[in-house]
Amino acid sequence: MVRLLLQFAGDDEPSYAVRITTFARDTIDMYVQTVDKLDPADPELNEKIAQHPLMLQETAKQESDLSALLTVKSPHQMRDFRESATRLQRSNIGLVLGANRPEK
């Protein structure tokens, strides 16, 4: 994801951003399956993952970020967006930054 982010910074090709968001969702998908010990053969697996709080938070964040980006009209607004988007206190799988375990 870091490599894609760097490529996106140098080339505004939207496919880089799309791949980053896909990897973020895939990370949550794998994490939830592992932590919740979900059965890969469960016909409701995708729905269970989609309704998991971490996936709901990630989807909401991605939608919020996209909405915010659509309103950016100046370099100053872009800088503000970048600052707010990177001022995270925990990862998308619930890990507190600087800690080694999920926040409960």
SEDO-170415 format. One record per residue (C-alpha): residue number from 1; x, y, z. Coordinates in steps of 0.2 Angstrom, whole numbers. Example, Ala and Ser with C-alpha at 12.3 -4.5 7.8 and 13.67 -1.06 7.14 Angstrom:
2
<num:1 | px:62 | py:-22 | pz:39> .
<num:2 | px:68 | py:-5 | pz:36> .
This chain:
104
<num:1 | px:0 | py:0 | pz:0> .
<num:2 | px:14 | py:12 | pz:4> .
<num:3 | px:22 | py:9 | pz:-14> .
<num:4 | px:5 | py:13 | pz:-21> .
<num:5 | px:3 | py:28 | pz:-11> .
<num:6 | px:20 | py:34 | pz:-17> .
<num:7 | px:15 | py:30 | pz:-35> .
<num:8 | px:-1 | py:40 | pz:-33> .
<num:9 | px:8 | py:55 | pz:-25> .
<num:10 | px:19 | py:56 | pz:-41> .
<num:11 | px:5 | py:51 | pz:-54> .
<num:12 | px:-13 | py:56 | pz:-50> .
<num:13 | px:-19 | py:40 | pz:-58> .
<num:14 | px:-35 | py:35 | pz:-49> .
<num:15 | px:-32 | py:16 | pz:-50> .
<num:16 | px:-18 | py:18 | pz:-37> .
<num:17 | px:-31 | py:25 | pz:-24> .
<num:18 | px:-43 | py:12 | pz:-29> .
<num:19 | px:-31 | py:-2 | pz:-26> .
<num:20 | px:-26 | py:6 | pz:-9> .
<num:21 | px:-44 | py:6 | pz:-3> .
<num:22 | px:-46 | py:-12 | pz:-9> .
<num:23 | px:-30 | py:-18 | pz:1> .
<num:24 | px:-37 | py:-9 | pz:16> .
<num:25 | px:-54 | py:-18 | pz:15> .
<num:26 | px:-45 | py:-35 | pz:12> .
<num:27 | px:-34 | py:-32 | pz:27> .
<num:28 | px:-50 | py:-30 | pz:38> .
<num:29 | px:-58 | py:-45 | pz:29> .
<num:30 | px:-43 | py:-57 | pz:33> .
<num:31 | px:-41 | py:-50 | pz:51> .
<num:32 | px:-59 | py:-52 | pz:55> .
<num:33 | px:-59 | py:-70 | pz:48> .
<num:34 | px:-44 | py:-74 | pz:59> .
<num:35 | px:-49 | py:-66 | pz:75> .
<num:36 | px:-67 | py:-71 | pz:75> .
<num:37 | px:-62 | py:-89 | pz:68> .
<num:38 | px:-75 | py:-88 | pz:54> .
<num:39 | px:-78 | py:-103 | pz:43> .
<num:40 | px:-72 | py:-99 | pz:25> .
<num:41 | px:-86 | py:-111 | pz:19> .
<num:42 | px:-100 | py:-101 | pz:28> .
<num:43 | px:-112 | py:-95 | pz:15> .
<num:44 | px:-115 | py:-79 | pz:26> .
<num:45 | px:-96 | py:-76 | pz:28> .
<num:46 | px:-96 | py:-60 | pz:17> .
<num:47 | px:-111 | py:-53 | pz:26> .
<num:48 | px:-104 | py:-56 | pz:43> .
<num:49 | px:-88 | py:-47 | pz:38> .
<num:50 | px:-97 | py:-33 | pz:29> .
<num:51 | px:-107 | py:-30 | pz:46> .
<num:52 | px:-92 | py:-31 | pz:57> .
<num:53 | px:-89 | py:-15 | pz:66> .
<num:54 | px:-71 | py:-13 | pz:59> .
<num:55 | px:-77 | py:-15 | pz:41> .
<num:56 | px:-92 | py:-3 | pz:44> .
<num:57 | px:-79 | py:10 | pz:51> .
<num:58 | px:-68 | py:7 | pz:36> .
<num:59 | px:-82 | py:9 | pz:24> .
<num:60 | px:-88 | py:25 | pz:33> .
<num:61 | px:-71 | py:32 | pz:33> .
<num:62 | px:-68 | py:29 | pz:14> .
<num:63 | px:-84 | py:37 | pz:10> .
<num:64 | px:-81 | py:52 | pz:21> .
<num:65 | px:-64 | py:54 | pz:13> .
<num:66 | px:-71 | py:53 | pz:-4> .
<num:67 | px:-84 | py:66 | pz:0> .
<num:68 | px:-71 | py:77 | pz:7> .
<num:69 | px:-60 | py:75 | pz:-8> .
<num:70 | px:-74 | py:80 | pz:-19> .
<num:71 | px:-75 | py:97 | pz:-11> .
<num:72 | px:-56 | py:101 | pz:-12> .
<num:73 | px:-54 | py:116 | pz:-23> .
<num:74 | px:-37 | py:123 | pz:-17> .
<num:75 | px:-20 | py:117 | pz:-12> .
<num:76 | px:-24 | py:123 | pz:6> .
<num:77 | px:-39 | py:112 | pz:7> .
<num:78 | px:-29 | py:97 | pz:1> .
<num:79 | px:-16 | py:100 | pz:14> .
<num:80 | px:-30 | py:101 | pz:27> .
<num:81 | px:-37 | py:85 | pz:21> .
<num:82 | px:-20 | py:76 | pz:21> .
<num:83 | px:-17 | py:82 | pz:39> .
<num:84 | px:-34 | py:76 | pz:45> .
<num:85 | px:-33 | py:60 | pz:35> .
<num:86 | px:-16 | py:55 | pz:43> .
<num:87 | px:-20 | py:60 | pz:61> .
<num:88 | px:-26 | py:43 | pz:66> .
<num:89 | px:-25 | py:36 | pz:83> .
<num:90 | px:-28 | py:18 | pz:78> .
<num:91 | px:-26 | py:7 | pz:62> .
<num:92 | px:-41 | py:1 | pz:52> .
<num:93 | px:-40 | py:-16 | pz:62> .
<num:94 | px:-41 | py:-7 | pz:78> .
<num:95 | px:-23 | py:-7 | pz:83> .
<num:96 | px:-19 | py:8 | pz:94> .
<num:97 | px:-4 | py:17 | pz:86> .
<num:98 | px:12 | py:13 | pz:95> .
<num:99 | px:4 | py:-3 | pz:103> .
<num:100 | px:5 | py:-21 | pz:100> .
<num:101 | px:-13 | py:-27 | pz:102> .
<num:102 | px:-31 | py:-22 | pz:97> .
<num:103 | px:-41 | py:-9 | pz:107> .
<num:104 | px:-56 | py:-17 | pz:116> .
